[in-house]
Amino acid sequence: MPPYKKQRCDRNYRHEVVAPCVSWQYRIAAFAMMFGGPLLLLYLIIRCEKNQCVLFQLPVVLPNHLSAYFSITSVSLVLGFILLMFLTSSSKPSYYEEIKGVPPSFSALLTLSLILVALTLAKPEVIGTLHNEYLRLFSVTLVFCIMLNTTLFVLAQAKIISKERDYCLPMAFFFGNLTQFVFGRVELKYFLYAHVGMVAWGLLDLLILLNAVLESTVTAPLIFIAVSQYIIVAHTVLFENFLRSRPFTETEGLGFFWMLRVLLYLPFLHSLPAYYAAVTEVTLNKPALMANCVFFLFGFVIYVTSIHQKESFVSDPASNKQYRSMPYFPGKRVMVGGYWAIVQKPDYLGYMIMWMSWALACGLSGLAVLVLLLIYASVLLMLHQSTNIKKIKYGTTWNRYTALVPYKLIPNVF
């Protein structure tokens, strides 16, 4: 989260959330994710692409011809999907209006899912073709991130679009000059997150599962991972209003870091456990699989319930007086009830539990453990980011809040 100015950070603001100063730890982690993240993810995908999912097995076969990374099909799929999502979103309420009824992202997810199922029944060879484009889809998406961010960066530096932040050029490129950019009736940053990244994750999981069904290689762990992840995606886009209130959604700049997080890491890193389970012979006995399902449901209940508790309170505090709260600004209150009275971020805790269940479904292989560590690192990074924002947002109320809820993720531990 970059500051607004080169030399100072505004720590006297109380009316809205502002991005706090960038610590050197955050900068190191961010640059590692931006430079090393794509290369590491590419390596992991190639491992599974070549059925070499044993993480440290040598030799690793790296394709050295351009057609392995790019194709007309992959370019058409990426650009066509983003354009389709943009067209379906532009006819709906903008970012600044509350979504009423079924969100367009949820409608798009269901519609495209039904199309994939129909293609599986009518033209199964198309599913195989789409599945074989997985690595190329990743490469095209990475290039799209670079091109889109470069365009926005140049326009901001040329003052053609408004420039909200003022700092050195490398930071401006990676963290973005803008927190919001409206194109037509679509707010671009939020659109890329909820309408492109989340939906793409669900569709990739479904594609991997359908291809395994056609090849008669489907396994119980694959079904568990693909179906449970699809449920998470469907729930998230169905209740996407909650995404708008997340600290990183409100304050993160529209830069290269954001592009990588929502367009690259969200769909491809998150679908990697399903991809791994599809190309390897992961087996779990029935008791272990059932226990893992119960473990997932435990995390899912914590994740979903905490989200709905907070969303309900934020939308109408007067009707949710059963939850304890405290004022931090005239007319504004912070919730200290339900799961949010146990730890500061119960939704993060539920999310981490669900990810552990997916790693267990992969047999805790080297690749699965590495992905799990990457996810946990990103969660801890967001936790640090959220804590800094709330310190500024709540002011002195933050000290009273942390006295009531001292633990961030795990009760009596952390």
ZAROLO-372904 format. One record per residue (C-alpha): residue in one letter; x, y, z. Coordinates in nm, 2 decimals. Layout:
+------+--------+--------+--------+
! resn !     c1 !     c2 !     c3 !
+------+--------+--------+--------+
!    a !      X !      Y !      Z !
...
+------+--------+--------+--------+
//
This chain:
+------+--------+--------+--------+
! resn !     c1 !     c2 !     c3 !
+------+--------+--------+--------+
!    m !   0.00 !   0.00 !   0.00 !
!    p !   0.19 !   0.30 !  -0.12 !
!    p !   0.16 !   0.64 !   0.05 !
!    y !   0.00 !   0.94 !  -0.12 !
!    k !   0.32 !   1.15 !  -0.11 !
!    k !   0.69 !   1.08 !  -0.14 !
!    q !   0.80 !   1.24 !   0.18 !
!    r !   0.50 !   1.20 !   0.41 !
!    c !   0.20 !   0.99 !   0.49 !
!    d !  -0.13 !   1.14 !   0.61 !
!    r !  -0.19 !   1.00 !   0.96 !
!    n !  -0.45 !   1.26 !   1.06 !
!    y !  -0.73 !   1.15 !   0.83 !
!    r !  -1.04 !   1.01 !   1.00 !
!    h !  -1.33 !   1.04 !   0.75 !
!    e !  -1.23 !   0.76 !   0.51 !
!    v !  -0.97 !   0.49 !   0.48 !
!    v !  -0.63 !   0.60 !   0.35 !
!    a !  -0.33 !   0.39 !   0.27 !
!    p !  -0.06 !   0.40 !   0.54 !
!    c !   0.31 !   0.43 !   0.47 !
!    v !   0.49 !   0.15 !   0.29 !
!    s !   0.72 !  -0.03 !   0.52 !
!    w !   1.04 !  -0.18 !   0.39 !
!    q !   0.91 !  -0.53 !   0.48 !
!    y !   0.60 !  -0.47 !   0.27 !
!    r !   0.81 !  -0.34 !  -0.02 !
!    i !   1.04 !  -0.64 !  -0.02 !
!    a !   0.74 !  -0.88 !  -0.01 !
!    a !   0.56 !  -0.69 !  -0.28 !
!    f !   0.86 !  -0.68 !  -0.52 !
!    a !   0.93 !  -1.05 !  -0.45 !
!    m !   0.57 !  -1.13 !  -0.55 !
!    m !   0.58 !  -0.91 !  -0.86 !
!    f !   0.91 !  -1.04 !  -1.00 !
!    g !   0.95 !  -1.38 !  -0.85 !
!    g !   0.58 !  -1.47 !  -0.83 !
!    p !   0.51 !  -1.50 !  -1.20 !
!    l !   0.83 !  -1.70 !  -1.26 !
!    l !   0.76 !  -1.94 !  -0.97 !
!    l !   0.40 !  -1.98 !  -1.08 !
!    l !   0.51 !  -2.05 !  -1.44 !
!    y !   0.75 !  -2.31 !  -1.31 !
!    l !   0.48 !  -2.48 !  -1.11 !
!    i !   0.24 !  -2.49 !  -1.40 !
!    i !   0.51 !  -2.64 !  -1.63 !
!    r !   0.57 !  -2.91 !  -1.37 !
!    c !   0.21 !  -3.01 !  -1.39 !
!    e !   0.18 !  -2.95 !  -1.76 !
!    k !   0.45 !  -3.21 !  -1.82 !
!    n !   0.32 !  -3.45 !  -1.55 !
!    q !   0.63 !  -3.37 !  -1.34 !
!    c !   0.44 !  -3.26 !  -1.03 !
!    v !   0.71 !  -3.39 !  -0.80 !
!    l !   0.84 !  -3.05 !  -0.71 !
!    f !   1.21 !  -3.11 !  -0.69 !
!    q !   1.24 !  -3.39 !  -0.94 !
!    l !   1.51 !  -3.35 !  -1.20 !
!    p !   1.54 !  -3.29 !  -1.49 !
!    v !   1.26 !  -3.05 !  -1.55 !
!    v !   1.16 !  -3.00 !  -1.91 !
!    l !   1.12 !  -2.63 !  -2.00 !
!    p !   0.96 !  -2.56 !  -2.34 !
!    n !   1.19 !  -2.35 !  -2.55 !
!    h !   0.96 !  -2.26 !  -2.84 !
!    l !   0.72 !  -1.97 !  -2.84 !
!    s !   0.41 !  -2.18 !  -2.94 !
!    a !   0.43 !  -2.35 !  -2.60 !
!    y !   0.35 !  -2.01 !  -2.43 !
!    f !   0.13 !  -1.83 !  -2.69 !
!    s !  -0.13 !  -1.92 !  -2.95 !
!    i !  -0.41 !  -1.75 !  -3.14 !
!    t !  -0.66 !  -1.96 !  -2.93 !
!    s !  -0.52 !  -1.85 !  -2.60 !
!    v !  -0.51 !  -1.48 !  -2.70 !
!    s !  -0.87 !  -1.50 !  -2.83 !
!    l !  -0.99 !  -1.67 !  -2.51 !
!    v !  -0.83 !  -1.42 !  -2.27 !
!    l !  -0.93 !  -1.11 !  -2.46 !
!    g !  -1.28 !  -1.25 !  -2.55 !
!    f !  -1.35 !  -1.35 !  -2.19 !
!    i !  -1.25 !  -1.00 !  -2.05 !
!    l !  -1.45 !  -0.83 !  -2.32 !
!    l !  -1.75 !  -1.05 !  -2.25 !
!    m !  -1.73 !  -0.98 !  -1.88 !
!    f !  -1.70 !  -0.60 !  -1.95 !
!    l !  -2.00 !  -0.60 !  -2.17 !
!    t !  -2.22 !  -0.78 !  -1.92 !
!    s !  -2.09 !  -0.56 !  -1.63 !
!    s !  -2.14 !  -0.23 !  -1.81 !
!    s !  -2.51 !  -0.27 !  -1.82 !
!    k !  -2.53 !  -0.31 !  -1.45 !
!    p !  -2.50 !  -0.06 !  -1.16 !
!    s !  -2.16 !   0.10 !  -1.13 !
!    y !  -1.91 !   0.04 !  -0.86 !
!    y !  -2.05 !   0.33 !  -0.66 !
!    e !  -2.40 !   0.19 !  -0.65 !
!    e !  -2.51 !  -0.10 !  -0.43 !
!    i !  -2.58 !  -0.41 !  -0.64 !
!    k !  -2.95 !  -0.51 !  -0.63 !
!    g !  -3.06 !  -0.86 !  -0.73 !
!    v !  -2.83 !  -1.12 !  -0.88 !
!    p !  -2.48 !  -0.97 !  -0.94 !
!    p !  -2.36 !  -0.98 !  -1.31 !
!    s !  -2.05 !  -1.17 !  -1.21 !
!    f !  -2.26 !  -1.45 !  -1.06 !
!    s !  -2.48 !  -1.46 !  -1.37 !
!    a !  -2.17 !  -1.48 !  -1.59 !
!    l !  -2.02 !  -1.76 !  -1.39 !
!    l !  -2.34 !  -1.97 !  -1.41 !
!    t !  -2.39 !  -1.90 !  -1.78 !
!    l !  -2.03 !  -1.98 !  -1.88 !
!    s !  -2.03 !  -2.29 !  -1.66 !
!    l !  -2.34 !  -2.42 !  -1.84 !
!    i !  -2.17 !  -2.35 !  -2.17 !
!    l !  -1.87 !  -2.56 !  -2.06 !
!    v !  -2.10 !  -2.85 !  -1.95 !
!    a !  -2.29 !  -2.83 !  -2.28 !
!    l !  -1.97 !  -2.84 !  -2.47 !
!    t !  -1.87 !  -3.15 !  -2.27 !
!    l !  -2.18 !  -3.33 !  -2.39 !
!    a !  -2.20 !  -3.20 !  -2.74 !
!    k !  -1.83 !  -3.14 !  -2.85 !
!    p !  -1.60 !  -3.30 !  -2.59 !
!    e !  -1.30 !  -3.23 !  -2.81 !
!    v !  -1.34 !  -2.86 !  -2.74 !
!    i !  -1.29 !  -2.92 !  -2.37 !
!    g !  -0.97 !  -3.10 !  -2.43 !
!    t !  -0.85 !  -2.81 !  -2.65 !
!    l !  -0.93 !  -2.55 !  -2.39 !
!    h !  -0.76 !  -2.76 !  -2.12 !
!    n !  -0.45 !  -2.78 !  -2.32 !
!    e !  -0.43 !  -2.40 !  -2.34 !
!    y !  -0.38 !  -2.37 !  -1.96 !
!    l !  -0.01 !  -2.27 !  -1.98 !
!    r !  -0.07 !  -2.04 !  -2.27 !
!    l !  -0.37 !  -1.87 !  -2.10 !
!    f !  -0.13 !  -1.80 !  -1.81 !
!    s !   0.13 !  -1.65 !  -2.04 !
!    v !  -0.12 !  -1.43 !  -2.23 !
!    t !  -0.27 !  -1.31 !  -1.91 !
!    l !   0.07 !  -1.21 !  -1.78 !
!    v !   0.14 !  -1.01 !  -2.10 !
!    f !  -0.21 !  -0.85 !  -2.07 !
!    c !  -0.13 !  -0.74 !  -1.72 !
!    i !   0.19 !  -0.57 !  -1.83 !
!    m !   0.03 !  -0.40 !  -2.13 !
!    l !  -0.28 !  -0.28 !  -1.94 !
!    n !  -0.07 !  -0.15 !  -1.65 !
!    t !   0.18 !   0.02 !  -1.88 !
!    t !  -0.11 !   0.20 !  -2.06 !
!    l !  -0.26 !   0.33 !  -1.74 !
!    f !   0.08 !   0.43 !  -1.61 !
!    v !   0.17 !   0.63 !  -1.92 !
!    l !  -0.18 !   0.80 !  -1.92 !
!    a !  -0.14 !   0.89 !  -1.55 !
!    q !   0.21 !   1.03 !  -1.60 !
!    a !   0.09 !   1.24 !  -1.89 !
!    k !  -0.20 !   1.37 !  -1.68 !
!    i !  -0.45 !   1.24 !  -1.93 !
!    i !  -0.62 !   1.06 !  -1.65 !
!    s !  -0.63 !   1.19 !  -1.30 !
!    k !  -0.32 !   1.12 !  -1.09 !
!    e !  -0.40 !   1.07 !  -0.72 !
!    r !  -0.06 !   0.97 !  -0.59 !
!    d !   0.28 !   1.13 !  -0.62 !
!    y !   0.59 !   0.92 !  -0.57 !
!    c !   0.89 !   0.78 !  -0.77 !
!    l !   0.83 !   0.62 !  -1.10 !
!    p !   0.91 !   0.26 !  -1.01 !
!    m !   0.66 !   0.27 !  -0.72 !
!    a !   0.41 !   0.45 !  -0.94 !
!    f !   0.43 !   0.17 !  -1.19 !
!    f !   0.41 !  -0.12 !  -0.94 !
!    f !   0.16 !   0.02 !  -0.70 !
!    g !  -0.04 !   0.25 !  -0.93 !
!    n !  -0.11 !   0.62 !  -0.95 !
!    l !  -0.49 !   0.56 !  -0.91 !
!    t !  -0.70 !   0.39 !  -0.65 !
!    q !  -1.01 !   0.40 !  -0.88 !
!    f !  -1.05 !   0.44 !  -1.25 !
!    v !  -1.40 !   0.44 !  -1.41 !
!    f !  -1.42 !   0.34 !  -1.78 !
!    g !  -1.78 !   0.38 !  -1.90 !
!    r !  -1.99 !   0.25 !  -1.61 !
!    v !  -1.73 !   0.00 !  -1.50 !
!    e !  -1.48 !   0.07 !  -1.22 !
!    l !  -1.17 !  -0.10 !  -1.36 !
!    k !  -0.99 !  -0.22 !  -1.04 !
!    y !  -1.30 !  -0.38 !  -0.89 !
!    f !  -1.40 !  -0.52 !  -1.22 !
!    l !  -1.07 !  -0.70 !  -1.27 !
!    y !  -1.10 !  -0.85 !  -0.92 !
!    a !  -1.46 !  -0.96 !  -0.89 !
!    h !  -1.57 !  -1.00 !  -1.25 !
!    v !  -1.26 !  -1.14 !  -1.41 !
!    g !  -1.03 !  -1.29 !  -1.16 !
!    m !  -1.29 !  -1.46 !  -0.94 !
!    v !  -1.50 !  -1.59 !  -1.23 !
!    a !  -1.19 !  -1.72 !  -1.41 !
!    w !  -1.09 !  -1.92 !  -1.10 !
!    g !  -1.42 !  -2.10 !  -1.10 !
!    l !  -1.42 !  -2.17 !  -1.47 !
!    l !  -1.06 !  -2.30 !  -1.46 !
!    d !  -1.16 !  -2.55 !  -1.18 !
!    l !  -1.46 !  -2.66 !  -1.37 !
!    l !  -1.26 !  -2.70 !  -1.70 !
!    i !  -1.00 !  -2.92 !  -1.52 !
!    l !  -1.28 !  -3.13 !  -1.37 !
!    l !  -1.47 !  -3.18 !  -1.69 !
!    n !  -1.15 !  -3.27 !  -1.88 !
!    a !  -1.07 !  -3.53 !  -1.62 !
!    v !  -1.42 !  -3.67 !  -1.65 !
!    l !  -1.38 !  -3.70 !  -2.03 !
!    e !  -1.04 !  -3.87 !  -1.99 !
!    s !  -1.18 !  -4.10 !  -1.72 !
!    t !  -0.91 !  -3.99 !  -1.48 !
!    v !  -1.13 !  -3.82 !  -1.23 !
!    t !  -1.05 !  -3.89 !  -0.87 !
!    a !  -1.23 !  -3.82 !  -0.54 !
!    p !  -0.96 !  -3.56 !  -0.43 !
!    l !  -1.01 !  -3.38 !  -0.76 !
!    i !  -1.38 !  -3.37 !  -0.72 !
!    f !  -1.35 !  -3.24 !  -0.37 !
!    i !  -1.10 !  -2.97 !  -0.46 !
!    a !  -1.28 !  -2.85 !  -0.78 !
!    v !  -1.63 !  -2.86 !  -0.63 !
!    s !  -1.54 !  -2.70 !  -0.30 !
!    q !  -1.34 !  -2.42 !  -0.47 !
!    y !  -1.62 !  -2.36 !  -0.72 !
!    i !  -1.86 !  -2.32 !  -0.42 !
!    i !  -1.63 !  -2.06 !  -0.27 !
!    v !  -1.62 !  -1.87 !  -0.60 !
!    a !  -1.99 !  -1.89 !  -0.65 !
!    h !  -2.06 !  -1.77 !  -0.29 !
!    t !  -1.81 !  -1.48 !  -0.33 !
!    v !  -1.95 !  -1.34 !  -0.65 !
!    l !  -2.31 !  -1.39 !  -0.53 !
!    f !  -2.24 !  -1.17 !  -0.23 !
!    e !  -1.99 !  -0.95 !  -0.40 !
!    n !  -2.10 !  -0.64 !  -0.22 !
!    f !  -1.88 !  -0.76 !   0.07 !
!    l !  -1.58 !  -0.74 !  -0.15 !
!    r !  -1.62 !  -0.37 !  -0.18 !
!    s !  -1.56 !  -0.31 !   0.19 !
!    r !  -1.24 !  -0.51 !   0.22 !
!    p !  -0.95 !  -0.28 !   0.30 !
!    f !  -0.73 !  -0.38 !   0.01 !
!    t !  -1.02 !  -0.32 !  -0.23 !
!    e !  -1.07 !   0.03 !  -0.11 !
!    t !  -0.71 !   0.15 !  -0.08 !
!    e !  -0.48 !  -0.06 !  -0.30 !
!    g !  -0.36 !   0.12 !  -0.61 !
!    l !  -0.45 !   0.01 !  -0.96 !
!    g !  -0.10 !  -0.09 !  -1.05 !
!    f !   0.11 !  -0.39 !  -1.16 !
!    f !   0.09 !  -0.54 !  -0.81 !
!    w !  -0.29 !  -0.53 !  -0.83 !
!    m !  -0.30 !  -0.68 !  -1.18 !
!    l !  -0.08 !  -0.97 !  -1.08 !
!    r !  -0.29 !  -1.04 !  -0.77 !
!    v !  -0.63 !  -1.05 !  -0.93 !
!    l !  -0.56 !  -1.16 !  -1.29 !
!    l !  -0.27 !  -1.40 !  -1.24 !
!    y !  -0.24 !  -1.53 !  -0.88 !
!    l !  -0.62 !  -1.54 !  -0.82 !
!    p !  -0.72 !  -1.77 !  -1.10 !
!    f !  -0.40 !  -1.97 !  -1.18 !
!    l !  -0.24 !  -2.01 !  -0.83 !
!    h !  -0.57 !  -2.09 !  -0.67 !
!    s !  -0.67 !  -2.35 !  -0.93 !
!    l !  -0.33 !  -2.52 !  -0.91 !
!    p !  -0.43 !  -2.78 !  -0.65 !
!    a !  -0.71 !  -2.89 !  -0.88 !
!    y !  -0.46 !  -2.91 !  -1.17 !
!    y !  -0.22 !  -3.11 !  -0.96 !
!    a !  -0.49 !  -3.35 !  -0.85 !
!    a !  -0.60 !  -3.40 !  -1.21 !
!    v !  -0.25 !  -3.49 !  -1.35 !
!    t !  -0.13 !  -3.71 !  -1.06 !
!    e !  -0.27 !  -4.02 !  -0.90 !
!    v !  -0.36 !  -3.87 !  -0.56 !
!    t !  -0.55 !  -4.12 !  -0.35 !
!    l !  -0.72 !  -4.08 !  -0.01 !
!    n !  -0.90 !  -4.35 !   0.17 !
!    k !  -1.27 !  -4.29 !   0.25 !
!    p !  -1.21 !  -4.20 !   0.62 !
!    a !  -0.94 !  -3.95 !   0.54 !
!    l !  -1.15 !  -3.80 !   0.26 !
!    m !  -1.45 !  -3.77 !   0.49 !
!    a !  -1.25 !  -3.62 !   0.76 !
!    n !  -1.10 !  -3.37 !   0.52 !
!    c !  -1.45 !  -3.28 !   0.40 !
!    v !  -1.56 !  -3.21 !   0.76 !
!    f !  -1.24 !  -3.00 !   0.81 !
!    f !  -1.33 !  -2.80 !   0.50 !
!    l !  -1.69 !  -2.75 !   0.62 !
!    f !  -1.56 !  -2.62 !   0.95 !
!    g !  -1.35 !  -2.35 !   0.77 !
!    f !  -1.63 !  -2.28 !   0.53 !
!    v !  -1.88 !  -2.22 !   0.81 !
!    i !  -1.64 !  -1.98 !   0.98 !
!    y !  -1.56 !  -1.80 !   0.66 !
!    v !  -1.92 !  -1.76 !   0.53 !
!    t !  -2.08 !  -1.69 !   0.87 !
!    s !  -1.83 !  -1.42 !   0.96 !
!    i !  -1.87 !  -1.25 !   0.63 !
!    h !  -2.25 !  -1.24 !   0.66 !
!    q !  -2.23 !  -1.12 !   1.02 !
!    k !  -2.02 !  -0.82 !   0.92 !
!    e !  -2.20 !  -0.75 !   0.60 !
!    s !  -2.54 !  -0.75 !   0.78 !
!    f !  -2.40 !  -0.52 !   1.05 !
!    v !  -2.24 !  -0.27 !   0.81 !
!    s !  -2.55 !  -0.25 !   0.60 !
!    d !  -2.79 !  -0.19 !   0.89 !
!    p !  -2.63 !  -0.15 !   1.24 !
!    a !  -2.96 !  -0.05 !   1.40 !
!    s !  -3.12 !  -0.39 !   1.31 !
!    n !  -2.82 !  -0.59 !   1.44 !
!    k !  -2.81 !  -0.47 !   1.80 !
!    q !  -2.74 !  -0.83 !   1.92 !
!    y !  -2.38 !  -0.76 !   1.81 !
!    r !  -2.17 !  -0.55 !   2.04 !
!    s !  -2.02 !  -0.24 !   1.88 !
!    m !  -1.83 !   0.08 !   1.96 !
!    p !  -1.83 !   0.42 !   1.79 !
!    y !  -1.52 !   0.54 !   1.61 !
!    f !  -1.66 !   0.84 !   1.42 !
!    p !  -2.00 !   1.02 !   1.45 !
!    g !  -2.26 !   0.79 !   1.30 !
!    k !  -2.00 !   0.51 !   1.25 !
!    r !  -1.95 !   0.20 !   1.46 !
!    v !  -1.72 !  -0.10 !   1.46 !
!    m !  -1.86 !  -0.44 !   1.52 !
!    v !  -1.73 !  -0.64 !   1.82 !
!    g !  -1.98 !  -0.93 !   1.82 !
!    g !  -2.03 !  -1.28 !   1.68 !
!    y !  -1.71 !  -1.44 !   1.54 !
!    w !  -1.56 !  -1.09 !   1.53 !
!    a !  -1.55 !  -1.08 !   1.91 !
!    i !  -1.33 !  -1.39 !   1.91 !
!    v !  -1.06 !  -1.29 !   1.67 !
!    q !  -1.00 !  -0.98 !   1.46 !
!    k !  -1.02 !  -1.15 !   1.12 !
!    p !  -1.23 !  -1.47 !   1.15 !
!    d !  -1.29 !  -1.47 !   0.77 !
!    y !  -0.92 !  -1.50 !   0.71 !
!    l !  -0.90 !  -1.79 !   0.96 !
!    g !  -1.18 !  -1.98 !   0.78 !
!    y !  -1.01 !  -1.92 !   0.45 !
!    m !  -0.68 !  -2.06 !   0.58 !
!    i !  -0.86 !  -2.37 !   0.71 !
!    m !  -1.02 !  -2.43 !   0.37 !
!    w !  -0.68 !  -2.40 !   0.20 !
!    m !  -0.53 !  -2.65 !   0.44 !
!    s !  -0.81 !  -2.90 !   0.34 !
!    w !  -0.72 !  -2.85 !  -0.02 !
!    a !  -0.35 !  -2.91 !   0.05 !
!    l !  -0.44 !  -3.23 !   0.25 !
!    a !  -0.65 !  -3.35 !  -0.05 !
!    c !  -0.33 !  -3.32 !  -0.26 !
!    g !  -0.15 !  -3.55 !  -0.01 !
!    l !   0.06 !  -3.26 !   0.13 !
!    s !   0.29 !  -3.30 !  -0.17 !
!    g !   0.57 !  -3.06 !  -0.21 !
!    l !   0.39 !  -2.86 !  -0.47 !
!    a !   0.07 !  -2.84 !  -0.25 !
!    v !   0.27 !  -2.73 !   0.05 !
!    l !   0.45 !  -2.46 !  -0.14 !
!    v !   0.12 !  -2.33 !  -0.28 !
!    l !  -0.02 !  -2.34 !   0.08 !
!    l !   0.27 !  -2.14 !   0.21 !
!    l !   0.23 !  -1.88 !  -0.06 !
!    i !  -0.14 !  -1.84 !   0.02 !
!    y !  -0.07 !  -1.82 !   0.39 !
!    a !   0.20 !  -1.56 !   0.33 !
!    s !  -0.04 !  -1.35 !   0.12 !
!    v !  -0.31 !  -1.38 !   0.40 !
!    l !  -0.06 !  -1.26 !   0.66 !
!    l !   0.04 !  -0.97 !   0.43 !
!    m !  -0.32 !  -0.87 !   0.39 !
!    l !  -0.37 !  -0.90 !   0.76 !
!    h !  -0.08 !  -0.66 !   0.82 !
!    q !  -0.22 !  -0.43 !   0.56 !
!    s !  -0.57 !  -0.44 !   0.72 !
!    t !  -0.43 !  -0.37 !   1.06 !
!    n !  -0.24 !  -0.06 !   0.95 !
!    i !  -0.55 !   0.07 !   0.78 !
!    k !  -0.77 !   0.01 !   1.08 !
!    k !  -0.53 !   0.19 !   1.31 !
!    i !  -0.57 !   0.50 !   1.10 !
!    k !  -0.94 !   0.45 !   1.04 !
!    y !  -1.05 !   0.39 !   1.40 !
!    g !  -0.79 !   0.62 !   1.57 !
!    t !  -0.80 !   0.59 !   1.95 !
!    t !  -1.09 !   0.34 !   1.92 !
!    w !  -0.84 !   0.09 !   1.79 !
!    n !  -0.68 !   0.05 !   2.13 !
!    r !  -1.01 !  -0.02 !   2.30 !
!    y !  -1.10 !  -0.26 !   2.02 !
!    t !  -0.77 !  -0.46 !   2.05 !
!    a !  -0.82 !  -0.47 !   2.43 !
!    l !  -1.15 !  -0.65 !   2.37 !
!    v !  -1.03 !  -0.86 !   2.08 !
!    p !  -0.65 !  -0.91 !   2.13 !
!    y !  -0.60 !  -1.21 !   1.89 !
!    k !  -0.58 !  -1.16 !   1.52 !
!    l !  -0.64 !  -1.51 !   1.38 !
!    i !  -0.62 !  -1.79 !   1.63 !
!    p !  -0.79 !  -1.76 !   1.97 !
!    n !  -0.54 !  -1.76 !   2.26 !
!    v !  -0.25 !  -1.81 !   2.02 !
!    f !  -0.21 !  -1.53 !   1.76 !
+------+--------+--------+--------+
//
